[in-house]
């Protein structure tokens, strides 16, 4: 959007947020989009002019009132300039000089992402809201335990929810869908770091990672699945009334699945929460795992369940991939081949419930604009239903 506004209209802006995305127009294919931006320089092109809120109509004007920025400082004008100053100070502390401008990559409810070049190469800066502030500490913790499993950290401030990391060159795992050995290596490394962290629960708690035990999930399921607003029943992007009824009829079986997985003998550890194949870069030293913002302390097999069902996962060799993930847990004596595979099967059932509860209880309440993520819950729960 920033480049488009400069090229088409001669305006220099800082993108603050997507203020509103409308539903598809009747008979059309597009979406109406409204963005809030900070004007840095330039004038409207010939034939264009500024309009007042009143000219938008009452309904639209009410939807796009400027954000407060209470939870997301990057929604406020002036934030990018302040963040740029912080970046330059941290680079100076590290003996690094920036070359060229700081460029916006994304500004939304989950984070503000920036990138820039330096004499030491390409770097990234990320700011997260309070609900995700543990990501900064978790990234530092993982870098200490297993250097290379996350991008190298240049600077971090957990209190501010800010981190600067080096760029990791390489394809994402999603781009390597025909090399099962690469996938197996990623799953094995994931299991090993989870096994190590299972023995260090205090380290995760100190990092601010929230506990999400399966016992709590099982107890909360009836109320969670009874919430029509959360499931967006009979609303765009939500479950239909019939789907909601079918899901609620499965509550006893779903509660039992949570209990069985909790009793599988695997200790709670760090669970990624959003481990898609495009969140893993295959670098020179092996797999590098990105974006731990949705992480929690719970059954670690939930991470593997998500990655093993990724659309990019190799069609052949699923059994070998499961074996690769189970390896460290077998070596530690937490599971047998049979109980490990049974736990992975249970994890696939429990995963959508965990994701729904994670968003309902922690993520959505921590966002300034819930609408950006509110369809995650029905989308996750829909995968439980047949077909």
C-alpha positions in Angstrom: 0.0 0.0 0.0 2.8 2.4 0.9 4.5 1.9 -2.5 1.2 2.1 -4.4 0.2 5.4 -2.8 3.6 6.9 -3.7 3.5 5.6 -7.3 -0.1 6.4 -8.1 -0.9 9.4 -6.0 2.4 11.0 -5.1 1.7 10.6 -1.3 4.3 9.5 1.2 2.5 7.6 4.0 3.1 5.3 7.0 0.5 2.5 7.0 -1.0 2.3 10.5 -3.7 -0.4 10.1 -6.4 -1.9 8.0 -9.4 -0.1 9.6 -12.1 -2.1 7.9 -12.5 -4.9 5.5 -16.1 -5.2 4.3 -17.9 -8.3 3.2 -18.0 -9.1 -0.5 -20.3 -6.8 -2.5 -23.5 -8.4 -3.8 -22.8 -9.7 -7.3 -19.2 -8.7 -7.1 -15.9 -10.3 -6.3 -14.0 -7.6 -4.5 -13.8 -6.4 -0.9 -14.2 -2.8 0.3 -11.1 -1.9 2.2 -10.4 1.1 4.4 -6.9 1.9 5.7 -5.7 4.3 8.3 -2.4 6.0 7.5 -0.1 8.8 8.6 0.6 11.4 5.9 4.3 12.2 5.8 4.4 14.3 2.6 2.9 15.1 -0.7 -0.4 16.5 -1.9 -3.5 14.9 -3.4 -3.2 14.4 -7.2 -5.1 16.7 -9.5 -8.8 16.2 -9.3 -8.7 14.6 -5.8 -9.4 16.2 -2.5 -9.7 15.3 1.2 -13.1 14.5 2.6 -14.5 14.7 6.1 -15.8 11.8 8.2 -19.3 13.0 7.6 -18.9 12.4 3.9 -18.3 8.7 4.5 -21.8 8.0 5.9 -22.6 7.3 9.5 -22.2 3.5 9.4 -18.8 3.6 7.7 -17.5 6.5 9.7 -18.4 4.7 13.0 -16.4 1.7 11.9 -13.2 3.5 11.1 -12.7 5.9 13.9 -8.9 6.3 14.6 -7.5 3.5 16.7 -6.5 4.4 20.3 -3.2 2.6 20.0 -3.5 1.6 23.7 -2.7 -2.0 22.9 -0.9 -1.5 19.6 1.3 1.6 19.7 2.1 1.2 15.9 -1.5 2.3 15.2 -0.5 5.8 16.4 0.9 8.5 14.2 4.6 9.1 15.0 5.3 5.5 16.2 7.5 4.6 13.2 9.7 7.6 13.8 10.1 6.6 17.4 10.7 3.0 16.6 13.3 4.0 14.0 15.2 5.9 16.7 15.1 2.8 19.0 16.4 0.6 16.2 19.3 3.0 15.5 20.2 3.1 19.2 20.2 -0.7 19.5 22.3 -1.0 16.3 24.8 1.5 17.7 25.0 -0.6 20.9 25.8 -3.6 18.8 28.4 -1.7 16.7 26.2 -1.9 13.5 25.5 0.9 11.1 22.2 1.0 9.1 22.3 1.5 5.4 19.2 2.8 3.7 15.7 3.4 5.0 13.6 1.4 7.4 10.8 -0.2 5.4 7.4 -1.3 6.5 6.4 -4.9 5.8 3.2 -5.2 7.8 1.2 -3.4 10.4 -1.7 -5.3 11.9 -3.1 -6.6 15.2 -0.5 -9.3 15.7 2.6 -7.2 15.1 4.4 -4.5 13.3 7.2 -5.8 11.0 10.0 -3.7 9.6 13.1 -4.5 7.6 16.3 -2.7 6.7 19.8 -3.2 5.4 23.0 -2.8 7.4 26.7 -3.2 7.0 26.2 -6.7 8.4 23.4 -7.6 6.0 19.7 -7.6 6.1 17.9 -7.3 9.4 14.3 -7.5 10.7 12.6 -5.6 13.5 9.3 -6.7 15.1 7.0 -5.1 17.7 4.3 -7.2 19.3 1.4 -6.3 21.7 1.5 -7.3 25.4 -0.4 -10.5 24.7 2.5 -11.7 22.6 5.4 -10.1 24.6 6.6 -13.6 25.6 7.7 -14.1 22.0 10.7 -11.9 22.6 11.9 -13.8 25.7 11.1 -17.2 24.1 13.2 -16.3 21.0 16.1 -15.3 23.3 15.7 -18.5 25.4 15.7 -20.7 22.3 18.8 -18.9 20.9 20.6 -19.7 24.2 19.6 -23.3 24.3 20.0 -24.2 20.7 21.8 -21.5 18.6 20.5 -21.6 15.1 17.0 -22.9 15.9 15.7 -19.3 15.7 17.1 -16.3 13.8 20.2 -14.7 15.6 19.0 -12.0 18.0 20.7 -8.6 17.6 18.7 -6.7 20.2 15.6 -7.3 22.3 13.4 -5.5 24.8 10.6 -7.7 26.3 9.1 -4.8 28.2 8.6 -2.9 25.0 7.8 -6.1 23.0 10.5 -5.4 20.5 13.2 -7.5 18.9 15.7 -7.2 16.1 17.0 -10.3 14.3 19.3 -11.2 11.5 17.9 -12.4 8.2 18.1 -16.1 7.6 18.7 -17.0 3.9 17.0 -20.1 2.6 13.7 -21.5 1.3 10.8 -22.2 3.6 9.9 -25.7 4.4 6.7 -25.2 2.5 8.8 -24.8 -0.7 10.4 -28.2 -0.2 7.5 -30.5 -0.6 9.4 -33.2 -2.4 12.2 -33.9 0.1 10.9 -35.9 3.1 14.4 -36.0 4.7 14.3 -32.3 5.1 10.9 -32.5 6.7 12.1 -35.3 9.0 15.1 -33.2 10.1 12.8 -30.3 11.0 10.4 -32.5 13.0 13.3 -34.2 14.8 14.8 -30.9 15.8 11.4 -29.6 17.0 11.0 -32.6 19.2 14.4 -32.4 20.6 14.1 -28.7 21.7 10.6 -29.5 23.2 12.1 -32.5 25.1 14.8 -30.3 26.5 12.3 -27.6 27.5 10.0 -30.2 29.1 12.7 -30.6 31.7 13.0 -26.8 32.3 9.4 -25.7 32.9 10.6 -22.8 35.1 12.5 -21.3 32.1 9.3 -21.1 30.1 7.3 -19.6 32.9 10.0 -17.0 33.5 9.8 -16.2 29.8 6.1 -15.4 30.3 4.7 -18.3 28.3 1.2 -19.1 29.4 0.2 -22.5 30.6 -2.6 -24.2 28.7 -3.0 -27.7 30.3 -5.3 -30.1 28.6 -7.2 -30.6 31.8 -8.3 -27.0 31.7 -9.2 -27.4 28.0 -11.4 -30.4 28.7 -13.2 -28.5 31.5 -13.7 -25.4 29.4 -15.0 -27.2 26.3 -18.8 -27.1 27.1 -18.8 -23.3 27.6 -16.4 -22.7 24.7 -18.5 -24.6 22.2 -21.8 -23.1 23.5 -20.7 -19.6 22.7 -22.6 -18.6 19.5 -20.7 -15.3 19.2 -17.3 -17.0 19.4 -18.4 -19.6 16.8 -20.0 -16.8 14.7 -23.0 -19.1 14.3 -25.0 -18.3 11.1 -22.7 -15.3 10.4 -20.2 -14.7 7.5 -17.2 -17.0 8.0 -18.8 -18.8 11.0 -20.3 -22.1 11.6 -23.8 -22.8 10.5 -26.4 -23.7 13.1 -26.3 -27.3 11.9 -22.5 -27.4 12.2 -22.6 -25.9 15.7 -25.1 -28.5 16.8 -23.1 -31.4 15.3 -20.0 -30.1 17.1 -21.7 -29.8 20.4 -23.0 -33.3 20.1 -19.4 -34.5 20.1 -18.4 -32.8 23.4 -18.2 -36.0 25.4 -15.9 -37.6 22.9 -13.8 -34.5 22.6 -13.4 -34.2 26.4 -12.3 -37.9 26.4 -9.7 -37.2 23.7 -8.2 -34.4 25.8 -8.0 -36.6 28.8 -6.4 -39.5 26.9 -3.8 -37.2 25.3 -3.0 -35.7 28.7 -2.4 -39.2 30.1 -0.1 -40.2 27.2 3.0 -39.9 29.4 4.5 -36.9 27.5 5.3 -33.9 29.8 4.0 -30.5 28.9 6.5 -28.3 27.0 6.6 -25.4 24.5 3.9 -25.7 21.9 4.3 -23.3 18.9 0.6 -22.6 18.3 0.9 -21.8 14.6 3.5 -24.1 13.1 2.8 -24.0 9.4 5.6 -25.1 7.0 6.1 -21.5 5.9 7.1 -20.6 9.5 10.3 -22.7 9.1 13.3 -21.6 7.0 15.8 -24.2 5.9 19.0 -22.4 6.4 22.6 -23.5 6.0 22.7 -25.0 9.5 19.3 -26.6 9.4 15.7 -25.7 10.2 15.0 -22.3 11.7 11.7 -21.8 13.5 9.9 -18.4 13.3 7.2 -16.6 15.2 6.6 -18.1 18.6 3.9 -15.5 19.5 1.1 -18.1 19.9 3.3 -20.4 22.0 2.0 -22.0 25.2 2.9 -24.6 27.7 0.9 -27.7 26.9 1.2 -31.1 25.2 4.0 -30.6 22.7 2.6 -33.1 20.2 0.1 -30.5 19.2 2.8 -28.7 17.2 3.7 -31.8 15.3 0.1 -32.5 14.6 -0.2 -29.2 12.9 3.0 -29.5 10.9 2.3 -33.1 9.8 -1.1 -32.1 8.3 0.3 -29.0 6.5 -0.8 -28.8 2.9 2.9 -28.8 1.8 3.8 -32.0 3.7 5.2 -34.7 1.4 2.4 -37.0 0.2 4.7 -40.0 0.7 6.5 -40.9 3.8 4.1 -39.8 6.4 5.0 -42.7 8.6 8.7 -41.8 8.4 7.9 -38.2 9.4 6.0 -39.4 12.5 8.9 -41.6 13.3 11.4 -38.7 13.1 9.3 -36.6 15.5 8.9 -39.4 17.9 12.6 -40.3 18.0 13.7 -37.9 20.9 10.6 -38.9 22.9 11.3 -42.6 22.4 15.0 -42.1 23.4 13.9 -40.3 26.6 11.5 -43.1 27.5 8.4 -41.0 27.5 6.6 -43.1 24.9 6.8 -46.4 23.1 6.4 -46.6 19.3 2.7 -47.6 19.8 1.8 -45.1 22.5 3.7 -42.3 20.6 1.7 -42.9 17.4 -1.6 -43.1 19.4 -0.7 -39.7 21.0 -0.1 -38.1 17.6 -3.5 -39.3 16.4 -5.1 -37.9 19.5 -3.2 -34.6 19.1 -4.8 -34.2 15.6 -8.2 -34.3 17.3 -7.4 -32.0 20.2 -5.4 -29.5 18.1 -8.5 -27.5 16.8 -9.9 -27.3 20.3 -6.6 -26.0 21.7 -6.3 -23.4 18.9 -9.9 -22.3 19.6 -9.4 -22.0 23.3 -6.1 -20.2 22.8 -7.7 -17.5 20.7 -10.9 -17.2 22.8 -9.1 -16.9 26.2 -5.9 -15.1 25.4 -5.4 -13.8 21.9 -8.7 -12.2 20.9 -9.0 -10.3 24.2 -5.5 -8.9 23.7 -6.2 -7.4 20.3 -7.4 -3.9 19.7 -9.3 -5.1 16.6 -10.8 -8.5 17.2 -12.2 -8.8 13.7 -8.8 -9.4 12.2 -8.6 -12.8 13.9 -12.2 -13.7 15.0 -12.7 -16.2 12.2 -9.8 -18.3 13.4 -12.0 -20.1 15.9 -14.8 -21.3 13.6 -12.2 -22.2 10.9 -10.3 -24.4 13.4 -13.4 -26.0 14.8 -14.8 -26.7 11.4 -11.9 -29.1 10.7 -13.3 -31.5 13.4 -16.5 -32.0 11.4 -16.6 -34.7 8.7 -16.2 -33.6 5.1 
